Amino acid sequence: MASHSVSTVFNKNMAFTANINGHDIVMDTTVKGGGDDSGASPKQLMLASLAGCTGMDVVSVLAKMKVAFTDFSMDVVAGLTEEHPMIYNQVKLTYKIKVAEADQSKVEKAVNLSQEKYCGVSAMFRAFADLKTEIVYLP
């Protein structure tokens, strides 16, 4: 069975640094929350992980389909529950991409494959949130 591991150390106030395979990621909270705002919050990093996971899938699938594209980005907006522990319960993932009109159906297939088959982070999010996707084709 495959596994992942991360080492995380306390810095100061509310800040921590996680080391992931030699890559340091600083996590913190806002000044209002007792931190120094020196890094992204752990919850926000979950949203970045979601975008990164599905984005890599889409790029990989489009490469296999030999689809040329530019200006690919994703926006993730998530709503939190009001009660503690506050968790994401609604997530909207918007893919933005510039691609030939003839290839738009291939982009939709790549996104669907990512969401339905490949992206483990999307599957994890679906266990606790309503995850919706949208594709915006850039001019």
C-alpha positions as CSV (number, residue, x, y, z in Angstrom):
1,M,0.0,0.0,0.0
2,A,1.3,3.4,-0.9
3,S,1.6,6.1,1.8
4,H,2.5,9.7,2.2
5,S,4.2,11.4,5.1
6,V,4.8,15.0,6.0
7,S,6.9,16.5,8.8
8,T,5.5,19.6,10.4
9,V,7.3,21.9,13.0
10,F,6.0,24.8,15.1
11,N,7.6,28.1,14.2
12,K,6.0,30.8,16.4
13,N,2.6,32.2,17.4
14,M,0.3,30.1,15.2
15,A,2.8,29.4,12.3
16,F,4.0,26.0,11.3
17,T,6.3,24.8,8.5
18,A,5.5,21.5,6.8
19,N,8.2,19.7,4.9
20,I,6.9,17.7,2.0
21,N,9.6,15.7,0.2
22,G,12.1,18.6,0.7
23,H,9.6,21.4,-0.1
24,D,8.7,23.7,2.8
25,I,5.2,25.1,3.1
26,V,4.5,27.7,5.7
27,M,1.0,27.6,7.3
28,D,-0.3,30.4,9.5
29,T,-3.5,32.2,10.3
30,T,-4.6,35.9,10.2
31,V,-3.5,38.4,12.8
32,K,-7.1,38.4,14.1
33,G,-6.7,34.6,14.6
34,G,-3.5,35.0,16.6
35,G,-1.0,34.6,13.8
36,D,1.2,36.8,11.6
37,D,-0.5,35.9,8.3
38,S,2.9,34.5,7.2
39,G,1.4,31.7,5.2
40,A,-1.7,30.2,3.8
41,S,-4.2,28.6,6.2
42,P,-4.3,24.8,6.3
43,K,-7.9,24.9,4.9
44,Q,-6.9,27.1,2.0
45,L,-4.1,24.6,1.2
46,M,-6.7,22.0,0.8
47,L,-8.3,24.1,-1.9
48,A,-4.9,24.5,-3.6
49,S,-4.5,20.7,-3.4
50,L,-7.8,20.2,-5.1
51,A,-6.9,22.6,-8.0
52,G,-3.4,21.1,-8.3
53,C,-4.7,17.5,-8.5
54,T,-7.4,18.1,-11.0
55,G,-5.3,20.5,-13.0
56,M,-2.5,18.0,-13.4
57,D,-5.0,15.4,-14.6
58,V,-6.5,17.8,-17.2
59,V,-3.1,18.8,-18.5
60,S,-2.1,15.1,-18.8
61,V,-5.2,14.0,-20.5
62,L,-5.1,17.0,-23.0
63,A,-1.5,16.2,-23.8
64,K,-2.5,12.5,-24.6
65,M,-5.3,13.9,-26.8
66,K,-2.7,16.3,-28.4
67,V,-4.9,19.3,-27.6
68,A,-3.2,22.6,-27.7
69,F,-4.3,25.1,-25.1
70,T,-3.2,28.3,-23.3
71,D,-4.2,30.4,-20.3
72,F,-5.3,27.4,-18.2
73,S,-6.2,28.3,-14.6
74,M,-8.7,27.3,-11.9
75,D,-10.6,29.2,-9.3
76,V,-11.9,27.4,-6.2
77,V,-14.5,29.0,-4.0
78,A,-15.6,27.1,-0.9
79,G,-18.3,27.7,1.7
80,L,-17.7,26.8,5.4
81,T,-20.2,25.5,7.9
82,E,-21.0,27.9,10.7
83,E,-20.6,25.4,13.5
84,H,-17.2,24.1,14.8
85,P,-15.5,22.2,13.4
86,M,-16.0,24.5,10.5
87,I,-15.6,22.4,7.3
88,Y,-16.1,23.0,3.6
89,N,-19.6,22.0,2.7
90,Q,-20.0,23.7,-0.8
91,V,-17.1,23.9,-3.3
92,K,-17.2,25.3,-6.8
93,L,-14.3,24.6,-9.0
94,T,-14.1,26.7,-12.2
95,Y,-11.7,25.7,-15.0
96,K,-10.7,28.6,-17.3
97,I,-8.9,27.7,-20.5
98,K,-8.2,29.0,-24.0
99,V,-8.7,26.3,-26.6
100,A,-9.9,26.0,-30.1
101,E,-13.7,25.6,-30.3
102,A,-13.3,22.3,-32.0
103,D,-11.4,21.0,-28.9
104,Q,-13.9,22.1,-26.3
105,S,-15.5,18.7,-26.1
106,K,-12.1,17.2,-25.4
107,V,-11.6,19.6,-22.5
108,E,-15.0,18.5,-21.1
109,K,-13.9,14.9,-21.4
110,A,-10.6,15.7,-19.7
111,V,-12.4,17.4,-16.8
112,N,-14.9,14.6,-16.5
113,L,-12.1,12.0,-16.4
114,S,-10.3,13.9,-13.7
115,Q,-13.4,14.3,-11.6
116,E,-14.9,10.8,-12.1
117,K,-11.8,8.7,-12.3
118,Y,-8.4,10.2,-11.5
119,C,-8.3,13.0,-9.0
120,G,-8.2,11.5,-5.5
121,V,-8.5,14.9,-3.9
122,S,-11.8,15.5,-5.7
123,A,-13.0,12.2,-4.4
124,M,-12.0,13.1,-0.9
125,F,-13.8,16.4,-1.1
126,R,-17.0,14.7,-2.3
127,A,-17.0,12.7,0.9
128,F,-17.8,15.9,2.9
129,A,-18.8,18.6,0.4
130,D,-21.1,19.3,-2.5
131,L,-18.4,19.8,-5.3
132,K,-19.6,21.5,-8.5
133,T,-17.5,22.2,-11.6
134,E,-17.7,24.7,-14.4
135,I,-15.6,25.3,-17.5
136,V,-15.2,28.8,-18.9
137,Y,-13.7,29.0,-22.4
138,L,-11.6,32.1,-22.8
139,P,-11.7,34.1,-26.0
